[in-house]
Amino acid sequence: MGNKILYRIRVYGFVQGVGFRWNAAREARRIGIAGHVRNMPDGSVYIEAEGSREQLEKFTEWCREGPGYVESVETESSVPVNYRDFKIIH
């Protein structure tokens, strides 16, 4: 898979109550990314996604189109923490 990195992703817009977390988890697993996704009190969705840069760029592009109405996506790269799978945090 190459060198692993971690992306911290915030997705803003109308992204809660539209299946964004469930679809993000499905897409992450399909691409081979580990991490987690959760709703935030401000209405955004927060994702920690770990994989190769190529996988993470593909996933970030998906986030820009995801279900609901995505206004913006912010990403920050970081050191991986070695997630084993991808989970939805409630």
PDB file of N, CA, C and O in Angstrom:
ATOM      1  N   MET A   1       0.820  -1.188   0.000  1.00  0.00           N
ATOM      2  CA  MET A   1       0.000   0.000   0.000  1.00  0.00           C
ATOM      3  C   MET A   1       0.866   1.255   0.000  1.00  0.00           C
ATOM      4  O   MET A   1       0.336   2.354  -0.163  1.00  0.00           O
ATOM      5  N   GLY A   2       2.152   1.131   0.173  1.00  0.00           N
ATOM      6  CA  GLY A   2       3.002   2.312   0.231  1.00  0.00           C
ATOM      7  C   GLY A   2       3.027   2.874   1.636  1.00  0.00           C
ATOM      8  O   GLY A   2       2.556   2.240   2.580  1.00  0.00           O
ATOM      9  N   ASN A   3       3.575   4.056   1.766  1.00  0.00           N
ATOM     10  CA  ASN A   3       3.633   4.691   3.078  1.00  0.00           C
ATOM     11  C   ASN A   3       2.260   5.174   3.514  1.00  0.00           C
ATOM     12  O   ASN A   3       1.563   5.861   2.768  1.00  0.00           O
ATOM     13  N   LYS A   4       1.881   4.808   4.729  1.00  0.00           N
ATOM     14  CA  LYS A   4       0.587   5.224   5.270  1.00  0.00           C
ATOM     15  C   LYS A   4       0.683   6.613   5.863  1.00  0.00           C
ATOM     16  O   LYS A   4       1.678   6.980   6.489  1.00  0.00           O
ATOM     17  N   ILE A   5      -0.390   7.385   5.646  1.00  0.00           N
ATOM     18  CA  ILE A   5      -0.542   8.674   6.308  1.00  0.00           C
ATOM     19  C   ILE A   5      -1.981   8.767   6.825  1.00  0.00           C
ATOM     20  O   ILE A   5      -2.839   7.960   6.469  1.00  0.00           O
ATOM     21  N   LEU A   6      -2.217   9.752   7.657  1.00  0.00           N
ATOM     22  CA  LEU A   6      -3.539   9.983   8.228  1.00  0.00           C
ATOM     23  C   LEU A   6      -4.052  11.324   7.731  1.00  0.00           C
ATOM     24  O   LEU A   6      -3.340  12.327   7.788  1.00  0.00           O
ATOM     25  N   TYR A   7      -5.282  11.343   7.247  1.00  0.00           N
ATOM     26  CA  TYR A   7      -5.956  12.595   6.910  1.00  0.00           C
ATOM     27  C   TYR A   7      -7.028  12.838   7.959  1.00  0.00           C
ATOM     28  O   TYR A   7      -7.818  11.948   8.274  1.00  0.00           O
ATOM     29  N   ARG A   8      -7.047  14.041   8.492  1.00  0.00           N
ATOM     30  CA  ARG A   8      -8.162  14.506   9.320  1.00  0.00           C
ATOM     31  C   ARG A   8      -9.024  15.355   8.397  1.00  0.00           C
ATOM     32  O   ARG A   8      -8.573  16.372   7.871  1.00  0.00           O
ATOM     33  N   ILE A   9     -10.245  14.934   8.208  1.00  0.00           N
ATOM     34  CA  ILE A   9     -11.129  15.553   7.224  1.00  0.00           C
ATOM     35  C   ILE A   9     -12.356  16.116   7.923  1.00  0.00           C
ATOM     36  O   ILE A   9     -12.966  15.441   8.752  1.00  0.00           O
ATOM     37  N   ARG A  10     -12.722  17.355   7.591  1.00  0.00           N
ATOM     38  CA  ARG A  10     -13.985  17.951   8.062  1.00  0.00           C
ATOM     39  C   ARG A  10     -14.817  18.251   6.822  1.00  0.00           C
ATOM     40  O   ARG A  10     -14.353  18.889   5.877  1.00  0.00           O
ATOM     41  N   VAL A  11     -16.046  17.778   6.849  1.00  0.00           N
ATOM     42  CA  VAL A  11     -16.972  17.993   5.754  1.00  0.00           C
ATOM     43  C   VAL A  11     -18.094  18.889   6.265  1.00  0.00           C
ATOM     44  O   VAL A  11     -18.766  18.561   7.242  1.00  0.00           O
ATOM     45  N   TYR A  12     -18.289  20.023   5.593  1.00  0.00           N
ATOM     46  CA  TYR A  12     -19.294  21.007   5.994  1.00  0.00           C
ATOM     47  C   TYR A  12     -20.413  21.066   4.963  1.00  0.00           C
ATOM     48  O   TYR A  12     -20.202  20.792   3.782  1.00  0.00           O
ATOM     49  N   GLY A  13     -21.587  21.421   5.418  1.00  0.00           N
ATOM     50  CA  GLY A  13     -22.757  21.550   4.561  1.00  0.00           C
ATOM     51  C   GLY A  13     -23.929  20.835   5.209  1.00  0.00           C
ATOM     52  O   GLY A  13     -23.976  20.699   6.432  1.00  0.00           O
ATOM     53  N   PHE A  14     -24.871  20.379   4.400  1.00  0.00           N
ATOM     54  CA  PHE A  14     -25.996  19.589   4.889  1.00  0.00           C
ATOM     55  C   PHE A  14     -25.576  18.129   4.777  1.00  0.00           C
ATOM     56  O   PHE A  14     -25.908  17.455   3.802  1.00  0.00           O
ATOM     57  N   VAL A  15     -24.841  17.641   5.784  1.00  0.00           N
ATOM     58  CA  VAL A  15     -24.231  16.308   5.704  1.00  0.00           C
ATOM     59  C   VAL A  15     -24.609  15.406   6.872  1.00  0.00           C
ATOM     60  O   VAL A  15     -24.078  14.302   6.996  1.00  0.00           O
ATOM     61  N   GLN A  16     -25.515  15.861   7.726  1.00  0.00           N
ATOM     62  CA  GLN A  16     -26.010  14.998   8.805  1.00  0.00           C
ATOM     63  C   GLN A  16     -27.462  14.645   8.512  1.00  0.00           C
ATOM     64  O   GLN A  16     -28.228  15.469   8.011  1.00  0.00           O
ATOM     65  N   GLY A  17     -27.827  13.407   8.834  1.00  0.00           N
ATOM     66  CA  GLY A  17     -29.190  12.953   8.599  1.00  0.00           C
ATOM     67  C   GLY A  17     -29.457  12.557   7.162  1.00  0.00           C
ATOM     68  O   GLY A  17     -30.611  12.406   6.762  1.00  0.00           O
ATOM     69  N   VAL A  18     -28.391  12.386   6.377  1.00  0.00           N
ATOM     70  CA  VAL A  18     -28.540  12.036   4.955  1.00  0.00           C
ATOM     71  C   VAL A  18     -27.765  10.759   4.606  1.00  0.00           C
ATOM     72  O   VAL A  18     -27.613  10.431   3.429  1.00  0.00           O
ATOM     73  N   GLY A  19     -27.279  10.041   5.619  1.00  0.00           N
ATOM     74  CA  GLY A  19     -26.526   8.813   5.381  1.00  0.00           C
ATOM     75  C   GLY A  19     -25.065   9.027   5.038  1.00  0.00           C
ATOM     76  O   GLY A  19     -24.411   8.124   4.516  1.00  0.00           O
ATOM     77  N   PHE A  20     -24.541  10.221   5.328  1.00  0.00           N
ATOM     78  CA  PHE A  20     -23.151  10.508   4.964  1.00  0.00           C
ATOM     79  C   PHE A  20     -22.182   9.574   5.674  1.00  0.00           C
ATOM     80  O   PHE A  20     -21.282   9.025   5.038  1.00  0.00           O
ATOM     81  N   ARG A  21     -22.349   9.382   6.990  1.00  0.00           N
ATOM     82  CA  ARG A  21     -21.416   8.526   7.734  1.00  0.00           C
ATOM     83  C   ARG A  21     -21.439   7.098   7.207  1.00  0.00           C
ATOM     84  O   ARG A  21     -20.385   6.499   6.991  1.00  0.00           O
ATOM     85  N   TRP A  22     -22.615   6.555   7.001  1.00  0.00           N
ATOM     86  CA  TRP A  22     -22.741   5.183   6.536  1.00  0.00           C
ATOM     87  C   TRP A  22     -22.089   5.018   5.162  1.00  0.00           C
ATOM     88  O   TRP A  22     -21.346   4.065   4.928  1.00  0.00           O
ATOM     89  N   ASN A  23     -22.376   5.956   4.260  1.00  0.00           N
ATOM     90  CA  ASN A  23     -21.785   5.890   2.920  1.00  0.00           C
ATOM     91  C   ASN A  23     -20.281   6.136   2.940  1.00  0.00           C
ATOM     92  O   ASN A  23     -19.547   5.528   2.161  1.00  0.00           O
ATOM     93  N   ALA A  24     -19.814   7.015   3.815  1.00  0.00           N
ATOM     94  CA  ALA A  24     -18.371   7.267   3.940  1.00  0.00           C
ATOM     95  C   ALA A  24     -17.657   6.002   4.418  1.00  0.00           C
ATOM     96  O   ALA A  24     -16.587   5.660   3.915  1.00  0.00           O
ATOM     97  N   ALA A  25     -18.249   5.316   5.384  1.00  0.00           N
ATOM     98  CA  ALA A  25     -17.650   4.071   5.885  1.00  0.00           C
ATOM     99  C   ALA A  25     -17.602   3.022   4.783  1.00  0.00           C
ATOM    100  O   ALA A  25     -16.597   2.328   4.625  1.00  0.00           O
ATOM    101  N   ARG A  26     -18.682   2.905   4.024  1.00  0.00           N
ATOM    102  CA  ARG A  26     -18.713   1.932   2.918  1.00  0.00           C
ATOM    103  C   ARG A  26     -17.640   2.255   1.878  1.00  0.00           C
ATOM    104  O   ARG A  26     -16.936   1.360   1.410  1.00  0.00           O
ATOM    105  N   GLU A  27     -17.516   3.533   1.518  1.00  0.00           N
ATOM    106  CA  GLU A  27     -16.523   3.945   0.525  1.00  0.00           C
ATOM    107  C   GLU A  27     -15.102   3.738   1.051  1.00  0.00           C
ATOM    108  O   GLU A  27     -14.233   3.271   0.314  1.00  0.00           O
ATOM    109  N   ALA A  28     -14.862   4.078   2.308  1.00  0.00           N
ATOM    110  CA  ALA A  28     -13.531   3.890   2.899  1.00  0.00           C
ATOM    111  C   ALA A  28     -13.141   2.416   2.874  1.00  0.00           C
ATOM    112  O   ALA A  28     -12.017   2.074   2.509  1.00  0.00           O
ATOM    113  N   ARG A  29     -14.057   1.558   3.257  1.00  0.00           N
ATOM    114  CA  ARG A  29     -13.769   0.116   3.241  1.00  0.00           C
ATOM    115  C   ARG A  29     -13.523  -0.378   1.822  1.00  0.00           C
ATOM    116  O   ARG A  29     -12.654  -1.221   1.598  1.00  0.00           O
ATOM    117  N   ARG A  30     -14.285   0.143   0.864  1.00  0.00           N
ATOM    118  CA  ARG A  30     -14.109  -0.258  -0.534  1.00  0.00           C
ATOM    119  C   ARG A  30     -12.713   0.114  -1.042  1.00  0.00           C
ATOM    120  O   ARG A  30     -12.079  -0.658  -1.761  1.00  0.00           O
ATOM    121  N   ILE A  31     -12.244   1.306  -0.659  1.00  0.00           N
ATOM    122  CA  ILE A  31     -10.934   1.792  -1.099  1.00  0.00           C
ATOM    123  C   ILE A  31      -9.797   1.147  -0.309  1.00  0.00           C
ATOM    124  O   ILE A  31      -8.667   1.076  -0.793  1.00  0.00           O
ATOM    125  N   GLY A  32     -10.094   0.673   0.915  1.00  0.00           N
ATOM    126  CA  GLY A  32      -9.069   0.057   1.748  1.00  0.00           C
ATOM    127  C   GLY A  32      -8.508   0.988   2.806  1.00  0.00           C
ATOM    128  O   GLY A  32      -7.365   0.833   3.236  1.00  0.00           O
ATOM    129  N   ILE A  33      -9.311   1.954   3.227  1.00  0.00           N
ATOM    130  CA  ILE A  33      -8.904   2.936   4.221  1.00  0.00           C
ATOM    131  C   ILE A  33      -9.401   2.505   5.601  1.00  0.00           C
ATOM    132  O   ILE A  33     -10.488   1.941   5.732  1.00  0.00           O
ATOM    133  N   ALA A  34      -8.598   2.774   6.621  1.00  0.00           N
ATOM    134  CA  ALA A  34      -8.991   2.522   8.008  1.00  0.00           C
ATOM    135  C   ALA A  34      -9.208   3.867   8.697  1.00  0.00           C
ATOM    136  O   ALA A  34      -8.711   4.893   8.232  1.00  0.00           O
ATOM    137  N   GLY A  35      -9.954   3.861   9.812  1.00  0.00           N
ATOM    138  CA  GLY A  35     -10.186   5.085  10.567  1.00  0.00           C
ATOM    139  C   GLY A  35     -11.574   5.127  11.156  1.00  0.00           C
ATOM    140  O   GLY A  35     -12.121   4.097  11.550  1.00  0.00           O
ATOM    141  N   HIS A  36     -12.155   6.333  11.220  1.00  0.00           N
ATOM    142  CA  HIS A  36     -13.507   6.472  11.744  1.00  0.00           C
ATOM    143  C   HIS A  36     -14.165   7.746  11.230  1.00  0.00           C
ATOM    144  O   HIS A  36     -13.502   8.654  10.730  1.00  0.00           O
ATOM    145  N   VAL A  37     -15.494   7.787  11.369  1.00  0.00           N
ATOM    146  CA  VAL A  37     -16.289   8.939  10.968  1.00  0.00           C
ATOM    147  C   VAL A  37     -17.305   9.217  12.073  1.00  0.00           C
ATOM    148  O   VAL A  37     -17.821   8.290  12.697  1.00  0.00           O
ATOM    149  N   ARG A  38     -17.591  10.503  12.313  1.00  0.00           N
ATOM    150  CA  ARG A  38     -18.595  10.853  13.315  1.00  0.00           C
ATOM    151  C   ARG A  38     -19.193  12.229  13.015  1.00  0.00           C
ATOM    152  O   ARG A  38     -18.555  13.083  12.399  1.00  0.00           O
ATOM    153  N   ASN A  39     -20.431  12.417  13.466  1.00  0.00           N
ATOM    154  CA  ASN A  39     -21.089  13.710  13.377  1.00  0.00           C
ATOM    155  C   ASN A  39     -20.539  14.619  14.469  1.00  0.00           C
ATOM    156  O   ASN A  39     -20.197  14.170  15.563  1.00  0.00           O
ATOM    157  N   MET A  40     -20.463  15.901  14.148  1.00  0.00           N
ATOM    158  CA  MET A  40     -19.991  16.889  15.113  1.00  0.00           C
ATOM    159  C   MET A  40     -21.150  17.801  15.524  1.00  0.00           C
ATOM    160  O   MET A  40     -22.102  17.974  14.763  1.00  0.00           O
ATOM    161  N   PRO A  41     -21.072  18.381  16.724  1.00  0.00           N
ATOM    162  CA  PRO A  41     -22.156  19.240  17.206  1.00  0.00           C
ATOM    163  C   PRO A  41     -22.453  20.438  16.297  1.00  0.00           C
ATOM    164  O   PRO A  41     -23.577  20.940  16.299  1.00  0.00           O
ATOM    165  N   ASP A  42     -21.472  20.904  15.525  1.00  0.00           N
ATOM    166  CA  ASP A  42     -21.688  22.066  14.650  1.00  0.00           C
ATOM    167  C   ASP A  42     -22.355  21.713  13.324  1.00  0.00           C
ATOM    168  O   ASP A  42     -22.529  22.585  12.473  1.00  0.00           O
ATOM    169  N   GLY A  43     -22.736  20.433  13.135  1.00  0.00           N
ATOM    170  CA  GLY A  43     -23.408  20.009  11.901  1.00  0.00           C
ATOM    171  C   GLY A  43     -22.473  19.443  10.859  1.00  0.00           C
ATOM    172  O   GLY A  43     -22.931  18.951   9.827  1.00  0.00           O
ATOM    173  N   SER A  44     -21.169  19.498  11.099  1.00  0.00           N
ATOM    174  CA  SER A  44     -20.204  18.933  10.160  1.00  0.00           C
ATOM    175  C   SER A  44     -19.999  17.449  10.456  1.00  0.00           C
ATOM    176  O   SER A  44     -20.520  16.911  11.433  1.00  0.00           O
ATOM    177  N   VAL A  45     -19.227  16.808   9.586  1.00  0.00           N
ATOM    178  CA  VAL A  45     -18.818  15.419   9.785  1.00  0.00           C
ATOM    179  C   VAL A  45     -17.298  15.409   9.883  1.00  0.00           C
ATOM    180  O   VAL A  45     -16.613  16.037   9.075  1.00  0.00           O
ATOM    181  N   TYR A  46     -16.775  14.699  10.871  1.00  0.00           N
ATOM    182  CA  TYR A  46     -15.327  14.583  11.086  1.00  0.00           C
ATOM    183  C   TYR A  46     -14.888  13.171  10.750  1.00  0.00           C
ATOM    184  O   TYR A  46     -15.516  12.198  11.169  1.00  0.00           O
ATOM    185  N   ILE A  47     -13.808  13.064   9.993  1.00  0.00           N
ATOM    186  CA  ILE A  47     -13.287  11.766   9.573  1.00  0.00           C
ATOM    187  C   ILE A  47     -11.794  11.712   9.840  1.00  0.00           C
ATOM    188  O   ILE A  47     -11.067  12.659   9.539  1.00  0.00           O
ATOM    189  N   GLU A  48     -11.340  10.606  10.403  1.00  0.00           N
ATOM    190  CA  GLU A  48      -9.919  10.288  10.413  1.00  0.00           C
ATOM    191  C   GLU A  48      -9.755   9.104   9.492  1.00  0.00           C
ATOM    192  O   GLU A  48     -10.323   8.038   9.727  1.00  0.00           O
ATOM    193  N   ALA A  49      -8.982   9.292   8.448  1.00  0.00           N
ATOM    194  CA  ALA A  49      -8.814   8.273   7.417  1.00  0.00           C
ATOM    195  C   ALA A  49      -7.334   7.990   7.225  1.00  0.00           C
ATOM    196  O   ALA A  49      -6.528   8.911   7.085  1.00  0.00           O
ATOM    197  N   GLU A  50      -6.984   6.721   7.219  1.00  0.00           N
ATOM    198  CA  GLU A  50      -5.582   6.316   7.148  1.00  0.00           C
ATOM    199  C   GLU A  50      -5.376   5.368   5.971  1.00  0.00           C
ATOM    200  O   GLU A  50      -6.101   4.387   5.807  1.00  0.00           O
ATOM    201  N   GLY A  51      -4.376   5.682   5.162  1.00  0.00           N
ATOM    202  CA  GLY A  51      -4.059   4.850   4.007  1.00  0.00           C
ATOM    203  C   GLY A  51      -2.931   5.494   3.221  1.00  0.00           C
ATOM    204  O   GLY A  51      -2.210   6.345   3.743  1.00  0.00           O
ATOM    205  N   SER A  52      -2.780   5.091   1.970  1.00  0.00           N
ATOM    206  CA  SER A  52      -1.770   5.704   1.108  1.00  0.00           C
ATOM    207  C   SER A  52      -2.289   7.055   0.623  1.00  0.00           C
ATOM    208  O   SER A  52      -3.493   7.310   0.656  1.00  0.00           O
ATOM    209  N   ARG A  53      -1.402   7.900   0.184  1.00  0.00           N
ATOM    210  CA  ARG A  53      -1.815   9.221  -0.325  1.00  0.00           C
ATOM    211  C   ARG A  53      -2.811   9.057  -1.462  1.00  0.00           C
ATOM    212  O   ARG A  53      -3.791   9.799  -1.537  1.00  0.00           O
ATOM    213  N   GLU A  54      -2.576   8.101  -2.343  1.00  0.00           N
ATOM    214  CA  GLU A  54      -3.480   7.866  -3.475  1.00  0.00           C
ATOM    215  C   GLU A  54      -4.885   7.487  -2.987  1.00  0.00           C
ATOM    216  O   GLU A  54      -5.882   8.018  -3.476  1.00  0.00           O
ATOM    217  N   GLN A  55      -4.954   6.569  -2.023  1.00  0.00           N
ATOM    218  CA  GLN A  55      -6.255   6.164  -1.469  1.00  0.00           C
ATOM    219  C   GLN A  55      -6.961   7.350  -0.814  1.00  0.00           C
ATOM    220  O   GLN A  55      -8.163   7.546  -0.998  1.00  0.00           O
ATOM    221  N   LEU A  56      -6.211   8.133  -0.055  1.00  0.00           N
ATOM    222  CA  LEU A  56      -6.800   9.260   0.666  1.00  0.00           C
ATOM    223  C   LEU A  56      -7.264  10.361  -0.273  1.00  0.00           C
ATOM    224  O   LEU A  56      -8.285  10.999  -0.014  1.00  0.00           O
ATOM    225  N   GLU A  57      -6.542  10.595  -1.349  1.00  0.00           N
ATOM    226  CA  GLU A  57      -6.982  11.591  -2.337  1.00  0.00           C
ATOM    227  C   GLU A  57      -8.276  11.133  -3.005  1.00  0.00           C
ATOM    228  O   GLU A  57      -9.181  11.937  -3.225  1.00  0.00           O
ATOM    229  N   LYS A  58      -8.362   9.853  -3.324  1.00  0.00           N
ATOM    230  CA  LYS A  58      -9.579   9.299  -3.915  1.00  0.00           C
ATOM    231  C   LYS A  58     -10.753   9.444  -2.939  1.00  0.00           C
ATOM    232  O   LYS A  58     -11.854   9.823  -3.338  1.00  0.00           O
ATOM    233  N   PHE A  59     -10.515   9.143  -1.675  1.00  0.00           N
ATOM    234  CA  PHE A  59     -11.552   9.242  -0.662  1.00  0.00           C
ATOM    235  C   PHE A  59     -11.982  10.694  -0.453  1.00  0.00           C
ATOM    236  O   PHE A  59     -13.173  10.978  -0.324  1.00  0.00           O
ATOM    237  N   THR A  60     -11.019  11.607  -0.419  1.00  0.00           N
ATOM    238  CA  THR A  60     -11.335  13.029  -0.250  1.00  0.00           C
ATOM    239  C   THR A  60     -12.194  13.530  -1.404  1.00  0.00           C
ATOM    240  O   THR A  60     -13.120  14.313  -1.191  1.00  0.00           O
ATOM    241  N   GLU A  61     -11.898  13.091  -2.618  1.00  0.00           N
ATOM    242  CA  GLU A  61     -12.729  13.458  -3.769  1.00  0.00           C
ATOM    243  C   GLU A  61     -14.137  12.944  -3.583  1.00  0.00           C
ATOM    244  O   GLU A  61     -15.099  13.647  -3.892  1.00  0.00           O
ATOM    245  N   TRP A  62     -14.276  11.714  -3.075  1.00  0.00           N
ATOM    246  CA  TRP A  62     -15.609  11.177  -2.806  1.00  0.00           C
ATOM    247  C   TRP A  62     -16.326  12.065  -1.784  1.00  0.00           C
ATOM    248  O   TRP A  62     -17.514  12.348  -1.941  1.00  0.00           O
ATOM    249  N   CYS A  63     -15.619  12.507  -0.742  1.00  0.00           N
ATOM    250  CA  CYS A  63     -16.219  13.353   0.295  1.00  0.00           C
ATOM    251  C   CYS A  63     -16.791  14.643  -0.291  1.00  0.00           C
ATOM    252  O   CYS A  63     -17.808  15.144   0.188  1.00  0.00           O
ATOM    253  N   ARG A  64     -16.149  15.179  -1.314  1.00  0.00           N
ATOM    254  CA  ARG A  64     -16.623  16.418  -1.935  1.00  0.00           C
ATOM    255  C   ARG A  64     -17.960  16.219  -2.650  1.00  0.00           C
ATOM    256  O   ARG A  64     -18.718  17.172  -2.832  1.00  0.00           O
ATOM    257  N   GLU A  65     -18.247  14.983  -3.053  1.00  0.00           N
ATOM    258  CA  GLU A  65     -19.474  14.668  -3.788  1.00  0.00           C
ATOM    259  C   GLU A  65     -20.500  13.941  -2.933  1.00  0.00           C
ATOM    260  O   GLU A  65     -21.660  13.832  -3.332  1.00  0.00           O
ATOM    261  N   GLY A  66     -20.102  13.439  -1.766  1.00  0.00           N
ATOM    262  CA  GLY A  66     -20.911  12.557  -0.933  1.00  0.00           C
ATOM    263  C   GLY A  66     -22.378  12.933  -0.821  1.00  0.00           C
ATOM    264  O   GLY A  66     -22.795  13.976  -1.325  1.00  0.00           O
ATOM    265  N   PRO A  67     -23.158  12.094  -0.167  1.00  0.00           N
ATOM    266  CA  PRO A  67     -24.585  12.367  -0.041  1.00  0.00           C
ATOM    267  C   PRO A  67     -24.845  13.649   0.743  1.00  0.00           C
ATOM    268  O   PRO A  67     -24.030  14.069   1.564  1.00  0.00           O
ATOM    269  N   GLY A  68     -25.991  14.257   0.477  1.00  0.00           N
ATOM    270  CA  GLY A  68     -26.310  15.527   1.102  1.00  0.00           C
ATOM    271  C   GLY A  68     -25.809  16.658   0.233  1.00  0.00           C
ATOM    272  O   GLY A  68     -25.610  16.488  -0.970  1.00  0.00           O
ATOM    273  N   TYR A  69     -25.609  17.797   0.835  1.00  0.00           N
ATOM    274  CA  TYR A  69     -25.096  18.970   0.131  1.00  0.00           C
ATOM    275  C   TYR A  69     -23.783  19.368   0.791  1.00  0.00           C
ATOM    276  O   TYR A  69     -23.776  19.910   1.897  1.00  0.00           O
ATOM    277  N   VAL A  70     -22.680  19.100   0.115  1.00  0.00           N
ATOM    278  CA  VAL A  70     -21.348  19.398   0.648  1.00  0.00           C
ATOM    279  C   VAL A  70     -20.946  20.805   0.230  1.00  0.00           C
ATOM    280  O   VAL A  70     -20.830  21.101  -0.959  1.00  0.00           O
ATOM    281  N   GLU A  71     -20.734  21.667   1.218  1.00  0.00           N
ATOM    282  CA  GLU A  71     -20.283  23.035   0.938  1.00  0.00           C
ATOM    283  C   GLU A  71     -18.765  23.107   0.822  1.00  0.00           C
ATOM    284  O   GLU A  71     -18.234  23.762  -0.075  1.00  0.00           O
ATOM    285  N   SER A  72     -18.065  22.423   1.744  1.00  0.00           N
ATOM    286  CA  SER A  72     -16.603  22.451   1.707  1.00  0.00           C
ATOM    287  C   SER A  72     -16.030  21.253   2.447  1.00  0.00           C
ATOM    288  O   SER A  72     -16.682  20.635   3.288  1.00  0.00           O
ATOM    289  N   VAL A  73     -14.785  20.949   2.100  1.00  0.00           N
ATOM    290  CA  VAL A  73     -14.054  19.855   2.730  1.00  0.00           C
ATOM    291  C   VAL A  73     -12.671  20.385   3.095  1.00  0.00           C
ATOM    292  O   VAL A  73     -11.963  20.931   2.249  1.00  0.00           O
ATOM    293  N   GLU A  74     -12.297  20.220   4.352  1.00  0.00           N
ATOM    294  CA  GLU A  74     -10.966  20.617   4.816  1.00  0.00           C
ATOM    295  C   GLU A  74     -10.183  19.361   5.171  1.00  0.00           C
ATOM    296  O   GLU A  74     -10.718  18.451   5.804  1.00  0.00           O
ATOM    297  N   THR A  75      -8.923  19.309   4.767  1.00  0.00           N
ATOM    298  CA  THR A  75      -8.086  18.162   5.115  1.00  0.00           C
ATOM    299  C   THR A  75      -6.782  18.635   5.738  1.00  0.00           C
ATOM    300  O   THR A  75      -6.257  19.701   5.418  1.00  0.00           O
ATOM    301  N   GLU A  76      -6.289  17.809   6.629  1.00  0.00           N
ATOM    302  CA  GLU A  76      -5.004  18.049   7.282  1.00  0.00           C
ATOM    303  C   GLU A  76      -4.319  16.691   7.392  1.00  0.00           C
ATOM    304  O   GLU A  76      -4.915  15.742   7.901  1.00  0.00           O
ATOM    305  N   SER A  77      -3.091  16.585   6.928  1.00  0.00           N
ATOM    306  CA  SER A  77      -2.386  15.309   7.031  1.00  0.00           C
ATOM    307  C   SER A  77      -1.632  15.231   8.347  1.00  0.00           C
ATOM    308  O   SER A  77      -1.228  16.244   8.918  1.00  0.00           O
ATOM    309  N   SER A  78      -1.451  13.991   8.815  1.00  0.00           N
ATOM    310  CA  SER A  78      -0.808  13.768  10.104  1.00  0.00           C
ATOM    311  C   SER A  78      -0.124  12.400  10.098  1.00  0.00           C
ATOM    312  O   SER A  78      -0.165  11.665   9.111  1.00  0.00           O
ATOM    313  N   VAL A  79       0.489  12.095  11.201  1.00  0.00           N
ATOM    314  CA  VAL A  79       1.163  10.812  11.392  1.00  0.00           C
ATOM    315  C   VAL A  79       0.105   9.730  11.630  1.00  0.00           C
ATOM    316  O   VAL A  79      -0.821   9.950  12.410  1.00  0.00           O
ATOM    317  N   PRO A  80       0.219   8.569  10.980  1.00  0.00           N
ATOM    318  CA  PRO A  80      -0.775   7.510  11.177  1.00  0.00           C
ATOM    319  C   PRO A  80      -0.768   6.976  12.607  1.00  0.00           C
ATOM    320  O   PRO A  80       0.247   7.008  13.302  1.00  0.00           O
ATOM    321  N   VAL A  81      -1.934   6.484  13.019  1.00  0.00           N
ATOM    322  CA  VAL A  81      -2.071   5.885  14.347  1.00  0.00           C
ATOM    323  C   VAL A  81      -2.357   4.392  14.251  1.00  0.00           C
ATOM    324  O   VAL A  81      -2.615   3.738  15.262  1.00  0.00           O
ATOM    325  N   ASN A  82      -2.314   3.860  13.048  1.00  0.00           N
ATOM    326  CA  ASN A  82      -2.476   2.426  12.770  1.00  0.00           C
ATOM    327  C   ASN A  82      -3.852   1.866  13.126  1.00  0.00           C
ATOM    328  O   ASN A  82      -3.972   0.877  13.849  1.00  0.00           O
ATOM    329  N   TYR A  83      -4.895   2.531  12.593  1.00  0.00           N
ATOM    330  CA  TYR A  83      -6.242   1.984  12.711  1.00  0.00           C
ATOM    331  C   TYR A  83      -6.285   0.633  12.012  1.00  0.00           C
ATOM    332  O   TYR A  83      -5.564   0.406  11.041  1.00  0.00           O
ATOM    333  N   ARG A  84      -7.123  -0.250  12.504  1.00  0.00           N
ATOM    334  CA  ARG A  84      -7.236  -1.594  11.920  1.00  0.00           C
ATOM    335  C   ARG A  84      -8.406  -1.727  10.954  1.00  0.00           C
ATOM    336  O   ARG A  84      -8.366  -2.542  10.033  1.00  0.00           O
ATOM    337  N   ASP A  85      -9.456  -0.920  11.165  1.00  0.00           N
ATOM    338  CA  ASP A  85     -10.627  -0.991  10.311  1.00  0.00           C
ATOM    339  C   ASP A  85     -11.263   0.399  10.268  1.00  0.00           C
ATOM    340  O   ASP A  85     -10.697   1.357  10.794  1.00  0.00           O
ATOM    341  N   PHE A  86     -12.418   0.511   9.654  1.00  0.00           N
ATOM    342  CA  PHE A  86     -13.102   1.796   9.570  1.00  0.00           C
ATOM    343  C   PHE A  86     -14.425   1.683  10.306  1.00  0.00           C
ATOM    344  O   PHE A  86     -15.229   0.795  10.026  1.00  0.00           O
ATOM    345  N   LYS A  87     -14.647   2.607  11.268  1.00  0.00           N
ATOM    346  CA  LYS A  87     -15.836   2.527  12.130  1.00  0.00           C
ATOM    347  C   LYS A  87     -16.657   3.815  12.050  1.00  0.00           C
ATOM    348  O   LYS A  87     -16.147   4.897  11.760  1.00  0.00           O
ATOM    349  N   ILE A  88     -17.931   3.648  12.318  1.00  0.00           N
ATOM    350  CA  ILE A  88     -18.827   4.786  12.494  1.00  0.00           C
ATOM    351  C   ILE A  88     -18.948   4.999  14.002  1.00  0.00           C
ATOM    352  O   ILE A  88     -19.299   4.080  14.742  1.00  0.00           O
ATOM    353  N   ILE A  89     -18.653   6.220  14.446  1.00  0.00           N
ATOM    354  CA  ILE A  89     -18.772   6.550  15.856  1.00  0.00           C
ATOM    355  C   ILE A  89     -20.101   7.289  16.040  1.00  0.00           C
ATOM    356  O   ILE A  89     -20.374   8.274  15.353  1.00  0.00           O
ATOM    357  N   HIS A  90     -20.907   6.810  16.958  1.00  0.00           N
ATOM    358  CA  HIS A  90     -22.234   7.416  17.197  1.00  0.00           C
ATOM    359  C   HIS A  90     -22.177   8.364  18.362  1.00  0.00           C
ATOM    360  O   HIS A  90     -23.190   8.968  18.716  1.00  0.00           O
TER     361      HIS A  90
END
